[in-house]
Amino acid sequence: MAGIFAQGGTAGAILILALVIATGLWLGRLKVAGISLGSTWILFMGIILSHFGLRIDPVMLSFIKDFGLILFVFAIGLQVGPGFFRSFRKDGLGMNLLAVAAVLLTMGVTYAIHLISGESLAVMTGVMSGAVTNTPGLGAAQQTLTEVSSALGENALQAAGESSRMASAYAVGYPVGVLGAMILVLGLKWIFRIDIDKEKARLSGESDKDNVLRIACKVENPAIFGKRLASISEEKMGEHFVISRVMRGTQVSMPDPDWILAEGDKLLIVTDLSHRDMVRIIFGEEFDVDMHSWQQAGSKLMSRRLSITESQITGKSLRKLDIRRKYGVTVTRILRAGIELQAEPDLILQVGDSIQVVGSEEGIKGLSKLIGNKPETLSKPNLVPIFFGIALGVLVGTLPIRFPSMPQPLRLGLAGGALIVAILLGHFGPKFRITTYTALSANLMIREIGLSLFMAAVGLSAGETFVSSLADGGFVWIAYALAIVMIPLLIVALIAKFVLKMDFLRVCGLMAGCTTDVVLLSFSEQYFGSNRIAVNYATVYPLTMFLRVVAAQVMVMLYL
């Protein structure tokens, strides 16, 4: 084994990575006062092993770090993509404005420390990049320092020395920033006296307003007696409800658009909470739903849940498929990524959706043939769009964005480009008949592997100079990093909580996104047990990533 470590190469690199990740994940199970650092232990194990001489070739390590980060953010983008823009319309503008404020406050605190302490602004840029865990910002700052120094005729050795100190400051600031942000999240939970279970229950109740529910109404409104269902839908916002069954006397039927409503008809309706009162006004009194009475003996109607597994369905709307006319079947609701959606006519379907239908056995069988209904095939991941998406994300991340006043172009970076492309694929893919469905377990596996590789690589790259940087006066960088990460986040969190009235889980996602901190995201999700945090993280991450890269380059320009 010692020979493998000594000779380096691929075998040694894999062995070291596996040891760092396995040991870190095992230590992550340990809890102190009910608190676990989770996958953050991978970072610390990387630093420890690297300090004692277990290291990987820098070029190989850089590839592992970038590829791991791309896998992590791409999986997040695919997961949150379908609901990303809807979330942005609700309160995304406020969250992104707070993210901008966080970036500006971070720059202000960094510059103030530079003025007070006399520390080089280049070194403070490294501390800042580490404190907000923004590796692309460090890379952009180092590149700007080298290229602009050369253009200005500055001493190349001096520029190289500053660049090296910048990297050491980043190595010190990174774990401090991670721990500082985690401590702040736990501290705010205690200060705000947050009960996570109550928070989740309240948020679940709010989200139910957009989820489907089944109600029964009796036709009592004289204005609709003798009218066709189609005309009711056209006049009364019928796209917000679906009438799945009608009971006239003791006979249960599935109505078509030409069904003539009569006084006393009983309707089984699928709608959402926000349109419940509207349905009552249109039809009449609501009464308790007794599904046994709607499924009486002798009825030819049945309810089934079918899976869309045929790729040709992706990108088609319910209106275009015209399921009710062709098969005599009504689609009442759709399950997508664990969320129930109302079956609106213009809803675009995609592989992986489950649809709840009501109709005859013959009609449901015919619909099953059309959409596939072979759920076992969904267990096989569709890798083609994932790797094409990653390739496109790399291209987007490396595209130069030029500003007239800056000598060097800005770039989103590999992670920023990958996340943006993944979100767009997750949202628009079905509309262009691109199948982006990935089983939740597969998505989680990609995320965890990517995060583990990234954390291990960061720890191994920082460990070599971590202790020496601390011994060389770098202890003070710890205090600087804590101030840089905690002061802006505290201000932003207080504004989000008390001014914009955001719930605590949303604040956690905002804080992780404001610092581009994948470790804080992972820790918050594991500790609080909520996937909502990732949605809010992804809402502010793209803009924040871009601004963090810009901020690092601006700070270097001020130094020069």
NUVOVEX-435999 format. One record per residue (C-alpha): residue in one letter; x, y, z. Coordinates in pm, whole numbers. Last residue first. Layout:
// residues N
+------+--------+--------+--------+
| code |      x |      y |      z |
+------+--------+--------+--------+
|    A |      X |      Y |      Z |
...
+------+--------+--------+--------+
***
This chain:
// residues 560
+------+--------+--------+--------+
| code |      x |      y |      z |
+------+--------+--------+--------+
|    L |   -363 |   4729 |   -881 |
|    Y |   -547 |   4658 |   -557 |
|    L |   -869 |   4817 |   -691 |
|    M |   -844 |   4590 |   -997 |
|    V |   -802 |   4293 |   -765 |
|    M |  -1119 |   4389 |   -579 |
|    V |  -1308 |   4425 |   -908 |
|    Q |  -1198 |   4078 |  -1016 |
|    A |  -1324 |   3922 |   -693 |
|    A |  -1655 |   4113 |   -717 |
|    V |  -1715 |   4003 |  -1077 |
|    V |  -1670 |   3637 |   -985 |
|    R |  -1901 |   3682 |   -686 |
|    L |  -2154 |   3863 |   -907 |
|    F |  -2175 |   3575 |  -1157 |
|    M |  -2210 |   3313 |   -884 |
|    T |  -2471 |   3527 |   -709 |
|    L |  -2682 |   3559 |  -1023 |
|    P |  -2678 |   3183 |  -1083 |
|    Y |  -2717 |   3088 |   -712 |
|    V |  -3022 |   3301 |   -621 |
|    T |  -3310 |   3073 |   -722 |
|    A |  -3094 |   2759 |   -698 |
|    Y |  -3057 |   2803 |   -321 |
|    N |  -3431 |   2868 |   -293 |
|    V |  -3510 |   2537 |   -461 |
|    A |  -3238 |   2357 |   -263 |
|    I |  -3387 |   2472 |     71 |
|    R |  -3727 |   2326 |    -16 |
|    N |  -3573 |   1978 |     -5 |
|    S |  -3625 |   1965 |    372 |
|    G |  -3477 |   1747 |    645 |
|    F |  -3358 |   2028 |    874 |
|    Y |  -3013 |   1883 |    944 |
|    Q |  -2966 |   1704 |    611 |
|    E |  -3094 |   1988 |    394 |
|    S |  -2908 |   2249 |    597 |
|    F |  -2580 |   2054 |    584 |
|    S |  -2605 |   1996 |    208 |
|    L |  -2679 |   2363 |    141 |
|    L |  -2405 |   2476 |    380 |
|    V |  -2162 |   2248 |    197 |
|    V |  -2274 |   2375 |   -143 |
|    D |  -2188 |   2731 |    -37 |
|    T |  -2245 |   2973 |   -325 |
|    T |  -2234 |   3231 |    -41 |
|    C |  -2562 |   3400 |   -132 |
|    G |  -2705 |   3060 |   -234 |
|    A |  -2642 |   2907 |    108 |
|    M |  -2790 |   3212 |    281 |
|    L |  -3095 |   3218 |     53 |
|    G |  -3158 |   2847 |    104 |
|    C |  -3143 |   2895 |    481 |
|    V |  -3374 |   3199 |    458 |
|    R |  -3622 |   2988 |    263 |
|    L |  -3614 |   2727 |    538 |
|    F |  -3671 |   3004 |    796 |
|    D |  -3987 |   3144 |    637 |
|    M |  -3962 |   3480 |    466 |
|    K |  -4138 |   3781 |    617 |
|    L |  -3982 |   4032 |    374 |
|    V |  -3892 |   4276 |    652 |
|    F |  -3847 |   4049 |    954 |
|    K |  -3701 |   3726 |    814 |
|    A |  -3541 |   3842 |    488 |
|    I |  -3405 |   4161 |    645 |
|    L |  -3264 |   3966 |    941 |
|    A |  -3111 |   3704 |    710 |
|    V |  -2949 |   3972 |    491 |
|    I |  -2791 |   4147 |    790 |
|    L |  -2668 |   3818 |    940 |
|    L |  -2532 |   3700 |    606 |
|    P |  -2339 |   4026 |    553 |
|    I |  -2180 |   4012 |    903 |
|    M |  -2115 |   3636 |    911 |
|    V |  -1911 |   3567 |    596 |
|    I |  -1667 |   3858 |    595 |
|    A |  -1640 |   3875 |    974 |
|    L |  -1560 |   3505 |   1004 |
|    A |  -1308 |   3529 |    719 |
|    Y |  -1127 |   3822 |    883 |
|    A |  -1111 |   3641 |   1217 |
|    I |   -961 |   3334 |   1050 |
|    W |   -725 |   3555 |    849 |
|    V |   -574 |   3664 |   1181 |
|    F |   -435 |   3315 |   1221 |
|    G |   -252 |   3361 |    891 |
|    G |     51 |   3509 |   1057 |
|    D |    293 |   3261 |    905 |
|    A |    188 |   2977 |   1134 |
|    L |   -165 |   2981 |    988 |
|    S |    -29 |   2973 |    636 |
|    S |    203 |   2687 |    729 |
|    V |    -91 |   2490 |    870 |
|    F |   -308 |   2527 |    559 |
|    T |    -36 |   2505 |    293 |
|    E |    -62 |   2136 |    198 |
|    G |   -415 |   2094 |    332 |
|    A |   -587 |   2329 |     89 |
|    S |   -564 |   2110 |   -223 |
|    L |   -663 |   1793 |    -35 |
|    G |   -958 |   1967 |    131 |
|    V |  -1087 |   2116 |   -194 |
|    A |  -1052 |   1780 |   -372 |
|    A |  -1237 |   1589 |    -99 |
|    M |  -1521 |   1842 |    -92 |
|    F |  -1565 |   1832 |   -470 |
|    L |  -1556 |   1453 |   -493 |
|    S |  -1809 |   1420 |   -209 |
|    L |  -2040 |   1685 |   -361 |
|    G |  -2040 |   1514 |   -701 |
|    I |  -2105 |   1171 |   -553 |
|    E |  -2386 |   1309 |   -336 |
|    R |  -2555 |   1495 |   -620 |
|    I |  -2532 |   1207 |   -866 |
|    M |  -2679 |    968 |   -606 |
|    L |  -2960 |   1212 |   -526 |
|    N |  -3054 |   1237 |   -893 |
|    A |  -3054 |    858 |   -924 |
|    S |  -3277 |    824 |   -616 |
|    L |  -3518 |   1087 |   -752 |
|    A |  -3542 |    906 |  -1084 |
|    T |  -3422 |   1121 |  -1372 |
|    Y |  -3656 |   1270 |  -1630 |
|    T |  -3489 |   1505 |  -1878 |
|    T |  -3663 |   1383 |  -2193 |
|    I |  -3626 |   1653 |  -2457 |
|    R |  -3951 |   1704 |  -2648 |
|    F |  -3888 |   2078 |  -2693 |
|    K |  -4159 |   2168 |  -2441 |
|    P |  -4036 |   1885 |  -2218 |
|    G |  -3688 |   2039 |  -2198 |
|    F |  -3805 |   2390 |  -2107 |
|    H |  -3800 |   2366 |  -1728 |
|    G |  -3548 |   2092 |  -1649 |
|    L |  -3333 |   2188 |  -1946 |
|    L |  -3333 |   2556 |  -1844 |
|    I |  -3240 |   2466 |  -1486 |
|    A |  -2963 |   2232 |  -1608 |
|    V |  -2824 |   2498 |  -1845 |
|    I |  -2810 |   2757 |  -1565 |
|    L |  -2648 |   2513 |  -1323 |
|    A |  -2381 |   2401 |  -1569 |
|    G |  -2288 |   2758 |  -1660 |
|    G |  -2253 |   2863 |  -1297 |
|    A |  -2048 |   2556 |  -1207 |
|    L |  -1805 |   2590 |  -1497 |
|    G |  -1751 |   2961 |  -1449 |
|    L |  -1988 |   3248 |  -1521 |
|    R |  -1716 |   3439 |  -1705 |
|    L |  -1594 |   3798 |  -1698 |
|    P |  -1378 |   3958 |  -1965 |
|    Q |  -1052 |   4128 |  -1865 |
|    P |   -962 |   4496 |  -1914 |
|    M |  -1281 |   4619 |  -1741 |
|    S |  -1448 |   4950 |  -1828 |
|    P |  -1606 |   4833 |  -2154 |
|    F |  -1760 |   4519 |  -2003 |
|    R |  -1710 |   4184 |  -2170 |
|    I |  -1878 |   3854 |  -2089 |
|    P |  -1647 |   3575 |  -2203 |
|    L |  -1806 |   3233 |  -2264 |
|    T |  -1645 |   2972 |  -2038 |
|    G |  -1957 |   2894 |  -1834 |
|    V |  -2178 |   2865 |  -2142 |
|    L |  -1940 |   2615 |  -2301 |
|    V |  -1918 |   2410 |  -1981 |
|    G |  -2297 |   2414 |  -1950 |
|    L |  -2334 |   2288 |  -2308 |
|    A |  -2112 |   1991 |  -2229 |
|    I |  -2301 |   1930 |  -1903 |
|    G |  -2632 |   1940 |  -2089 |
|    F |  -2509 |   1693 |  -2350 |
|    F |  -2399 |   1475 |  -2060 |
|    I |  -2736 |   1492 |  -1883 |
|    P |  -2943 |   1485 |  -2203 |
|    V |  -2789 |   1147 |  -2300 |
|    L |  -2794 |    990 |  -1952 |
|    N |  -3159 |    879 |  -1932 |
|    P |  -3152 |    677 |  -1611 |
|    K |  -3304 |    326 |  -1609 |
|    S |  -3555 |    301 |  -1324 |
|    L |  -3817 |    460 |  -1546 |
|    T |  -3851 |    138 |  -1749 |
|    E |  -4025 |    -35 |  -1455 |
|    P |  -4303 |    223 |  -1475 |
|    K |  -4436 |     77 |  -1803 |
|    N |  -4746 |    287 |  -1866 |
|    G |  -4654 |    346 |  -2231 |
|    I |  -4847 |    670 |  -2299 |
|    L |  -5050 |    547 |  -2598 |
|    K |  -5089 |    186 |  -2484 |
|    S |  -5214 |    302 |  -2144 |
|    L |  -5468 |    532 |  -2313 |
|    G |  -5622 |    232 |  -2491 |
|    K |  -5635 |     33 |  -2168 |
|    I |  -5797 |    328 |  -1989 |
|    G |  -6064 |    350 |  -2257 |
|    E |  -6145 |    -21 |  -2242 |
|    E |  -6168 |    -18 |  -1861 |
|    S |  -6403 |    279 |  -1869 |
|    G |  -6299 |    616 |  -1738 |
|    V |  -6123 |    812 |  -1463 |
|    V |  -5754 |    905 |  -1479 |
|    Q |  -5474 |    997 |  -1237 |
|    I |  -5158 |   1075 |  -1433 |
|    S |  -4802 |    991 |  -1331 |
|    D |  -4527 |   1197 |  -1496 |
|    G |  -4191 |   1029 |  -1556 |
|    V |  -4173 |   1113 |  -1927 |
|    Q |  -4314 |   1459 |  -1986 |
|    L |  -4648 |   1634 |  -2015 |
|    I |  -4706 |   2002 |  -2092 |
|    L |  -5006 |   2151 |  -1910 |
|    D |  -5220 |   2345 |  -2157 |
|    P |  -5544 |   2164 |  -2074 |
|    E |  -5498 |   2198 |  -1695 |
|    A |  -5479 |   1867 |  -1509 |
|    Q |  -5408 |   2008 |  -1162 |
|    L |  -5066 |   1926 |  -1030 |
|    E |  -4965 |   1690 |   -749 |
|    I |  -4602 |   1721 |   -640 |
|    G |  -4372 |   1421 |   -578 |
|    A |  -4153 |   1495 |   -882 |
|    R |  -4464 |   1517 |  -1101 |
|    L |  -4804 |   1372 |  -1011 |
|    I |  -5086 |   1473 |  -1246 |
|    R |  -5454 |   1527 |  -1177 |
|    T |  -5804 |   1455 |  -1310 |
|    V |  -5737 |   1310 |  -1655 |
|    T |  -6077 |   1210 |  -1795 |
|    V |  -6115 |    907 |  -2020 |
|    G |  -6355 |    857 |  -2313 |
|    Y |  -6061 |    742 |  -2521 |
|    K |  -6042 |    981 |  -2816 |
|    R |  -6267 |   1261 |  -2689 |
|    R |  -6137 |   1259 |  -2330 |
|    I |  -5772 |   1218 |  -2427 |
|    D |  -5747 |   1518 |  -2659 |
|    L |  -5368 |   1471 |  -2684 |
|    K |  -5332 |   1834 |  -2791 |
|    R |  -5529 |   1966 |  -2493 |
|    L |  -5334 |   1750 |  -2250 |
|    S |  -5016 |   1911 |  -2382 |
|    K |  -4737 |   1740 |  -2573 |
|    G |  -4370 |   1800 |  -2499 |
|    T |  -4292 |   1445 |  -2389 |
|    I |  -4554 |   1205 |  -2525 |
|    Q |  -4309 |   1067 |  -2785 |
|    S |  -4085 |    944 |  -2501 |
|    E |  -4333 |    676 |  -2393 |
|    T |  -4301 |    619 |  -2016 |
|    I |  -4595 |    821 |  -1887 |
|    S |  -4717 |    635 |  -1579 |
|    L |  -5084 |    555 |  -1514 |
|    R |  -5294 |    593 |  -1199 |
|    R |  -5640 |    437 |  -1226 |
|    S |  -6000 |    524 |  -1145 |
|    M |  -6289 |    314 |  -1270 |
|    L |  -6616 |    378 |  -1446 |
|    K |  -6838 |     97 |  -1575 |
|    S |  -7070 |    123 |  -1274 |
|    G |  -7246 |   -202 |  -1183 |
|    A |  -7170 |   -169 |   -814 |
|    Q |  -7128 |    189 |   -696 |
|    Q |  -6804 |    379 |   -739 |
|    W |  -6935 |    732 |   -684 |
|    S |  -7129 |    621 |   -374 |
|    H |  -6817 |    453 |   -234 |
|    M |  -6619 |    772 |   -291 |
|    D |  -6820 |    954 |    -27 |
|    V |  -6728 |   1320 |    -74 |
|    D |  -6894 |   1550 |    176 |
|    F |  -7114 |   1826 |     33 |
|    E |  -7055 |   2152 |   -149 |
|    E |  -7355 |   2369 |   -232 |
|    G |  -7374 |   2531 |   -574 |
|    F |  -7233 |   2521 |   -924 |
|    I |  -7053 |   2844 |  -1017 |
|    I |  -7027 |   2992 |   -668 |
|    R |  -6899 |   2666 |   -520 |
|    V |  -6639 |   2632 |   -796 |
|    M |  -6517 |   2987 |   -730 |
|    D |  -6487 |   2912 |   -359 |
|    R |  -6259 |   2615 |   -430 |
|    H |  -6037 |   2806 |   -670 |
|    S |  -5743 |   2871 |   -431 |
|    L |  -5780 |   2525 |   -280 |
|    D |  -5726 |   2345 |   -607 |
|    T |  -5968 |   2168 |   -843 |
|    V |  -6104 |   1817 |   -906 |
|    I |  -6484 |   1795 |   -919 |
|    L |  -6735 |   1519 |   -849 |
|    L |  -7070 |   1667 |   -956 |
|    K |  -7420 |   1600 |   -826 |
|    D |  -7703 |   1698 |  -1056 |
|    G |  -7993 |   1857 |   -865 |
|    E |  -8088 |   2108 |  -1131 |
|    A |  -7976 |   1989 |  -1472 |
|    L |  -7651 |   2024 |  -1663 |
|    I |  -7641 |   1926 |  -2029 |
|    W |  -7334 |   1713 |  -2118 |
|    D |  -7182 |   1830 |  -2447 |
|    P |  -6827 |   1855 |  -2306 |
|    D |  -6837 |   1486 |  -2203 |
|    P |  -6962 |   1369 |  -1867 |
|    M |  -6848 |   1052 |  -1692 |
|    S |  -7162 |    890 |  -1557 |
|    V |  -7302 |    772 |  -1223 |
|    Q |  -7672 |    678 |  -1217 |
|    T |  -7850 |    694 |   -881 |
|    G |  -8036 |   1017 |   -950 |
|    R |  -7802 |   1201 |  -1176 |
|    M |  -7444 |   1158 |  -1052 |
|    V |  -7176 |   1329 |  -1261 |
|    R |  -6808 |   1232 |  -1273 |
|    S |  -6461 |   1377 |  -1340 |
|    I |  -6549 |   1746 |  -1359 |
|    V |  -6211 |   1917 |  -1395 |
|    F |  -6134 |   2258 |  -1245 |
|    H |  -5918 |   2564 |  -1311 |
|    E |  -5955 |   2543 |  -1688 |
|    G |  -6322 |   2612 |  -1638 |
|    M |  -6263 |   2983 |  -1591 |
|    K |  -6638 |   3048 |  -1583 |
|    E |  -6750 |   3135 |  -1935 |
|    E |  -6553 |   2886 |  -2145 |
|    S |  -6580 |   2603 |  -1894 |
|    I |  -6953 |   2662 |  -1848 |
|    S |  -6999 |   2659 |  -2227 |
|    A |  -6826 |   2321 |  -2254 |
|    L |  -7037 |   2180 |  -1971 |
|    R |  -7350 |   2248 |  -2175 |
|    K |  -7620 |   2464 |  -2019 |
|    G |  -7969 |   2352 |  -1918 |
|    F |  -7946 |   2496 |  -1567 |
|    I |  -7632 |   2713 |  -1545 |
|    A |  -7786 |   3043 |  -1431 |
|    P |  -8023 |   2861 |  -1195 |
|    N |  -7726 |   2780 |   -962 |
|    E |  -7815 |   2472 |   -756 |
|    V |  -7598 |   2195 |   -909 |
|    K |  -7475 |   1993 |   -610 |
|    C |  -7104 |   1996 |   -543 |
|    A |  -6845 |   1730 |   -454 |
|    I |  -6480 |   1809 |   -382 |
|    R |  -6142 |   1660 |   -478 |
|    L |  -5821 |   1846 |   -408 |
|    V |  -5526 |   1956 |   -617 |
|    N |  -5225 |   2142 |   -492 |
|    D |  -5159 |   2516 |   -531 |
|    K |  -5328 |   2611 |   -204 |
|    D |  -5171 |   2301 |    -52 |
|    S |  -4840 |   2485 |    -66 |
|    E |  -4952 |   2709 |    220 |
|    G |  -5048 |   2412 |    437 |
|    S |  -4717 |   2242 |    367 |
|    L |  -4539 |   2563 |    463 |
|    R |  -4720 |   2567 |    796 |
|    A |  -4644 |   2200 |    862 |
|    K |  -4278 |   2249 |    768 |
|    E |  -4242 |   2545 |   1003 |
|    K |  -4420 |   2357 |   1282 |
|    D |  -4173 |   2069 |   1243 |
|    I |  -3879 |   2311 |   1224 |
|    D |  -3969 |   2492 |   1547 |
|    I |  -3772 |   2815 |   1512 |
|    R |  -3685 |   3010 |   1824 |
|    F |  -3565 |   3306 |   1611 |
|    I |  -3247 |   3321 |   1820 |
|    W |  -3205 |   2942 |   1826 |
|    K |  -3258 |   2898 |   1452 |
|    L |  -3041 |   3205 |   1397 |
|    G |  -2758 |   3044 |   1594 |
|    L |  -2785 |   2719 |   1397 |
|    V |  -2766 |   2911 |   1067 |
|    L |  -2482 |   3130 |   1200 |
|    I |  -2282 |   2827 |   1313 |
|    M |  -2319 |   2674 |    966 |
|    A |  -2209 |   2999 |    800 |
|    G |  -1905 |   3025 |   1026 |
|    L |  -1813 |   2660 |    972 |
|    V |  -1814 |   2692 |    593 |
|    G |  -1642 |   3032 |    600 |
|    V |  -1372 |   2901 |    832 |
|    P |  -1324 |   2598 |    608 |
|    Y |  -1273 |   2830 |    306 |
|    G |  -1087 |   3121 |    466 |
|    V |   -766 |   2934 |    541 |
|    A |   -733 |   2786 |    192 |
|    Y |   -840 |   3119 |     39 |
|    A |   -567 |   3299 |    230 |
|    S |   -318 |   3044 |     99 |
|    A |   -442 |   3103 |   -258 |
|    M |   -408 |   3481 |   -219 |
|    R |    -61 |   3432 |    -75 |
|    S |     33 |   3245 |   -394 |
|    S |   -117 |   3518 |   -616 |
|    E |     70 |   3781 |   -419 |
|    G |    396 |   3594 |   -475 |
|    A |    323 |   3553 |   -845 |
|    A |    255 |   3926 |   -877 |
|    Q |    582 |   4005 |   -699 |
|    L |    768 |   3765 |   -926 |
|    A |    612 |   3924 |  -1238 |
|    N |    714 |   4278 |  -1134 |
|    E |    460 |   4517 |  -1287 |
|    G |    465 |   4616 |  -1653 |
|    L |    103 |   4730 |  -1660 |
|    A |      6 |   4455 |  -1905 |
|    S |    191 |   4196 |  -1698 |
|    S |     19 |   4309 |  -1379 |
|    V |   -315 |   4300 |  -1566 |
|    E |   -259 |   3940 |  -1678 |
|    T |   -134 |   3799 |  -1347 |
|    L |   -382 |   3976 |  -1117 |
|    T |   -673 |   3908 |  -1353 |
|    Q |   -591 |   3537 |  -1361 |
|    Q |   -561 |   3523 |   -982 |
|    A |   -893 |   3704 |   -937 |
|    A |  -1072 |   3480 |  -1187 |
|    G |   -943 |   3168 |  -1015 |
|    L |  -1042 |   3297 |   -671 |
|    G |  -1389 |   3391 |   -794 |
|    P |  -1431 |   3049 |   -955 |
|    T |  -1352 |   2891 |   -614 |
|    N |  -1630 |   3073 |   -429 |
|    T |  -1658 |   2933 |    -79 |
|    V |  -1790 |   3266 |     59 |
|    A |  -1509 |   3279 |    317 |
|    G |  -1261 |   3141 |     65 |
|    S |  -1328 |   3410 |   -193 |
|    M |  -1313 |   3679 |     77 |
|    V |   -986 |   3550 |    219 |
|    G |   -837 |   3544 |   -129 |
|    T |   -961 |   3897 |   -196 |
|    M |   -809 |   3998 |    138 |
|    V |   -474 |   3872 |      9 |
|    A |   -507 |   4092 |   -300 |
|    L |   -620 |   4384 |    -83 |
|    S |   -295 |   4355 |    112 |
|    E |   -351 |   4377 |    488 |
|    G |   -337 |   4732 |    629 |
|    S |   -560 |   4627 |    918 |
|    I |   -821 |   4906 |    911 |
|    L |   -822 |   4978 |    537 |
|    H |   -813 |   4610 |    434 |
|    I |  -1081 |   4524 |    693 |
|    A |  -1302 |   4796 |    541 |
|    Y |  -1243 |   4658 |    191 |
|    T |  -1352 |   4310 |    296 |
|    V |  -1659 |   4441 |    484 |
|    G |  -1765 |   4647 |    181 |
|    M |  -1710 |   4362 |    -65 |
|    T |  -1920 |   4131 |    151 |
|    L |  -2188 |   4398 |    183 |
|    L |  -2203 |   4431 |   -196 |
|    V |  -2236 |   4054 |   -240 |
|    A |  -2505 |   4030 |     29 |
|    A |  -2700 |   4319 |   -124 |
|    V |  -2701 |   4143 |   -460 |
|    A |  -2831 |   3829 |   -288 |
|    L |  -3100 |   4037 |   -116 |
|    L |  -3209 |   4165 |   -456 |
|    N |  -3212 |   3804 |   -575 |
|    M |  -3442 |   3702 |   -290 |
|    G |  -3679 |   3992 |   -350 |
|    L |  -3705 |   3908 |   -719 |
|    G |  -3753 |   3539 |   -644 |
|    D |  -4065 |   3601 |   -437 |
|    K |  -4351 |   3443 |   -630 |
|    R |  -4233 |   3473 |   -989 |
|    F |  -3902 |   3309 |   -903 |
|    S |  -4076 |   3006 |   -754 |
|    R |  -4275 |   2961 |  -1076 |
|    F |  -3950 |   2999 |  -1268 |
|    F |  -3776 |   2722 |  -1073 |
|    G |  -4057 |   2467 |  -1050 |
|    P |  -3955 |   2236 |  -1337 |
|    G |  -3584 |   2328 |  -1296 |
|    V |  -3548 |   2235 |   -928 |
|    Q |  -3433 |   1876 |   -976 |
|    L |  -3249 |   1927 |  -1304 |
|    G |  -3062 |   2225 |  -1159 |
|    I |  -2969 |   2035 |   -842 |
|    A |  -2825 |   1750 |  -1051 |
|    F |  -2626 |   2003 |  -1255 |
|    V |  -2498 |   2170 |   -936 |
|    F |  -2356 |   1846 |   -797 |
|    L |  -2219 |   1700 |  -1121 |
|    I |  -2046 |   2030 |  -1204 |
|    L |  -1892 |   2052 |   -855 |
|    G |  -1752 |   1700 |   -884 |
|    F |  -1611 |   1772 |  -1229 |
|    D |  -1441 |   2091 |  -1110 |
|    K |  -1284 |   1932 |   -802 |
|    I |  -1178 |   1612 |   -978 |
|    F |  -1023 |   1808 |  -1267 |
|    S |   -829 |   2033 |  -1028 |
|    L |   -703 |   1728 |   -838 |
|    M |   -576 |   1567 |  -1157 |
|    V |   -385 |   1883 |  -1245 |
|    P |   -257 |   1918 |   -887 |
|    D |   -129 |   1556 |   -869 |
|    I |   -277 |   1405 |   -555 |
|    R |   -156 |   1428 |   -197 |
|    L |   -111 |   1216 |    112 |
|    G |    171 |   1406 |    284 |
|    F |     56 |   1461 |    642 |
|    H |   -104 |   1797 |    559 |
|    S |   -291 |   1633 |    271 |
|    L |   -438 |   1376 |    509 |
|    I |   -560 |   1645 |    751 |
|    I |   -697 |   1885 |    486 |
|    G |   -880 |   1605 |    305 |
|    M |  -1024 |   1481 |    634 |
|    F |  -1151 |   1833 |    706 |
|    L |  -1326 |   1861 |    370 |
|    I |  -1480 |   1514 |    399 |
|    W |  -1597 |   1610 |    750 |
|    T |  -1818 |   1872 |    587 |
|    S |  -2026 |   1575 |    463 |
|    G |  -2231 |   1575 |    782 |
|    L |  -2131 |   1834 |   1042 |
|    S |  -2363 |   1666 |   1291 |
|    I |  -2559 |   1837 |   1569 |
|    G |  -2762 |   1656 |   1835 |
|    A |  -2543 |   1785 |   2117 |
|    V |  -2245 |   1635 |   1932 |
|    K |  -2338 |   1397 |   1652 |
|    L |  -2124 |   1144 |   1466 |
|    R |  -2256 |   1028 |   1130 |
|    G |  -2027 |   1272 |    949 |
|    L |  -1730 |   1077 |   1083 |
|    W |  -1828 |    791 |    852 |
|    L |  -1877 |   1027 |    560 |
|    G |  -1533 |   1180 |    616 |
|    T |  -1363 |    842 |    646 |
|    A |  -1522 |    715 |    323 |
|    I |  -1455 |   1039 |    134 |
|    V |  -1092 |   1081 |    240 |
|    L |  -1006 |    713 |    202 |
|    A |  -1172 |    690 |   -141 |
|    L |   -995 |   1002 |   -262 |
|    I |   -657 |    871 |   -142 |
|    L |   -709 |    534 |   -311 |
|    I |   -830 |    694 |   -634 |
|    A |   -527 |    924 |   -646 |
|    G |   -285 |    640 |   -569 |
|    A |   -427 |    422 |   -845 |
|    T |   -430 |    707 |  -1097 |
|    G |    -73 |    818 |  -1049 |
|    G |    117 |    849 |   -725 |
|    Q |    419 |    622 |   -691 |
|    A |    456 |    677 |   -318 |
|    F |     94 |    620 |   -222 |
|    I |     80 |    295 |   -421 |
|    G |    409 |    181 |   -273 |
|    A |    284 |    238 |     80 |
|    M |      0 |      0 |      0 |
+------+--------+--------+--------+
***
